[in-house]
Amino acid sequence: MATKETYVDECAKRHGDFLIPILQDIQEKYNYLPEDSLKEVADTLNIPLRDVYGVATFYRSFSLVPKGEHVFTVCIGTACHVRGGARLAKTISRELGIQPGETTKDMQFSLETVNCLGCCAIGPIVVADGQYHGQMTSQRALDLLKKYRGEKNDSRES
């Protein structure tokens, strides 16, 4: 099994001096950007750590804190909002016992909200681990959570 250090080296070999793809690979592997990995990226690319942190904190897709195994993202942009996006976020938040931007204590779920996912025609949208689910209702969101929890789904509405 590769350590974080050797993984950073692998990423640098794949992407050369391109910082963002290296950070994307690290984020994908660990579900966040560990501090020691950021330090190693700075050393490997021979750039100041503050520049690595600058990029890591500028882009919302990067996280400096661990995320859950499953990440649920709810669009609350205008089109999704008028179709119930905020209600979906509240339903999922209540069910998981966390607020948007938080992760459950067991590290199974993280909940995020975004202002637009660019899928307005099929809103409201919930993205679960990168898979887009359109025309969501509160019941469908709860059913989706059950699926990711491995629970039996008793709902007839899909």
Secondary structure, DSSP 8 states (H G I E B T S, - for coil): ---HHHHHHHHHHHHTT-HHHHHHHHHHHHSS--HHHHHHHHHHHT--HHHHHHHHHHSTT--SS---SEEEEEE-SHHHHHTTHHHHHHHHHHHHT--TT-B-TTSSEEEEEES--S-GGG-S-EEETTEEE-S--HHHHHHHHHHHHT-----S--
